[in-house]
Amino acid sequence: MNIEGNTVTVQKSAKDVFDFFTKLENFEQLMPESIQKFEVDGDSFIFGLKGMPEIRLVMKEKTEFSNVTLGAASSKLPFTLAADLQEISENETNVTLKFAGDFNPMMAMMVKKPLTSFINTLTENISKL
């Protein structure tokens, strides 16, 4: 299952946006208002939203100034969340969030709507940076 958020333009350089995404504590600023838990632990963070199980994300991959990919710490629900960065100018960068999960069809049907909403909220909050 793949979900791609809208591309948003941030009024910052690709380096600044990349640096923001590689500091995991910054993800707390992007979370929905319904967040109930957020804790950074080394190269991972755990977050909990109201009515949902807690999820731990681990830094999987970084490509300087163009991509930051986080992945699920648990192999029970394998997925990645990538932020693709495209520098437009010295002070403008396009950001696109991409979710990729390997779920069975029943699970995919259950999580598609809340995940799409989550990606849209993250994207909206990125646009406010």
C-alpha positions in Angstrom: 0.0 0.0 0.0 1.4 3.4 -1.0 0.2 6.8 0.0 1.7 10.0 -1.3 1.0 13.3 0.3 0.7 16.6 -1.5 3.9 18.3 -2.4 4.3 21.5 -0.3 6.8 24.3 -0.7 8.8 25.3 2.4 10.5 28.7 2.5 13.9 27.1 3.5 16.9 25.7 1.8 17.1 21.9 1.1 19.9 21.8 3.7 17.8 23.4 6.4 14.8 21.1 5.6 17.1 18.1 5.6 18.6 19.1 8.9 15.1 19.6 10.4 14.1 16.0 9.3 17.3 14.4 10.6 16.7 15.8 14.1 14.0 13.3 15.2 12.8 15.6 18.0 11.5 18.0 15.4 8.9 15.5 14.3 6.9 16.4 17.4 6.2 19.8 15.7 4.6 18.0 12.8 2.3 15.6 14.7 -1.5 16.0 14.9 -3.1 17.8 17.8 -4.3 14.4 19.1 -0.8 13.3 20.0 -0.6 11.8 23.5 3.0 10.6 23.6 6.3 11.5 21.8 9.7 10.3 23.0 13.0 10.3 21.1 15.4 7.5 21.9 18.7 7.6 19.9 18.0 7.0 16.2 14.3 6.3 16.8 11.2 7.9 18.3 7.9 6.6 19.6 4.6 8.4 19.3 1.0 7.7 20.3 -2.1 9.3 18.9 -5.5 9.2 20.7 -7.3 6.0 19.9 -4.3 4.4 18.1 -1.5 2.0 19.2 2.0 3.6 19.8 4.4 3.4 16.9 8.2 3.5 16.9 9.9 4.9 13.9 13.6 4.3 13.2 15.9 6.4 11.0 16.5 4.0 8.0 18.2 6.1 5.3 19.4 9.6 4.7 20.5 11.0 1.3 21.9 14.5 2.0 19.5 17.3 1.1 17.1 15.1 -0.9 15.6 12.3 1.2 15.0 11.1 4.8 13.4 7.7 5.3 12.0 6.4 8.5 10.8 2.9 9.0 8.8 0.8 11.5 10.9 -0.6 14.3 8.5 -3.7 14.4 8.6 -6.3 11.6 4.9 -7.1 12.4 3.8 -4.0 10.4 6.6 -3.3 7.9 6.4 0.2 6.4 8.5 3.3 5.6 7.8 7.0 5.7 10.0 9.0 3.4 10.4 12.7 3.0 11.6 13.6 -0.5 13.2 17.0 -0.8 13.6 18.9 -4.1 15.4 22.3 -3.9 13.7 24.9 -6.1 15.9 27.8 -5.2 18.3 28.9 -2.4 15.4 29.4 0.0 12.6 27.2 -1.4 12.3 23.4 -1.2 9.5 21.1 -2.2 8.7 18.3 0.2 6.6 15.2 -0.5 5.9 12.6 2.1 5.6 9.0 0.8 4.2 6.1 2.9 4.9 2.5 1.7 3.5 -0.4 3.7 3.4 -4.2 3.2 0.0 -5.0 4.6 -2.5 -7.7 3.9 -5.6 -6.5 2.0 -7.8 -6.5 5.1 -5.3 -4.5 7.2 -4.7 -2.1 4.2 -8.4 -1.4 4.0 -8.6 -0.7 7.7 -5.6 1.7 7.9 -5.8 3.5 4.6 -8.1 6.3 5.6 -6.5 7.1 9.0 -3.0 6.9 7.4 -4.0 9.2 4.6 -5.4 11.7 7.1 -2.1 11.4 9.2 0.0 12.0 6.1 -2.1 15.0 5.1 -1.8 16.5 8.7 2.0 16.0 8.6 2.1 17.6 5.2 0.0 20.6 6.3 2.3 21.1 9.3 5.4 20.9 7.1 4.0 23.7 5.0 3.9 25.9 8.1 7.7 25.5 8.8 
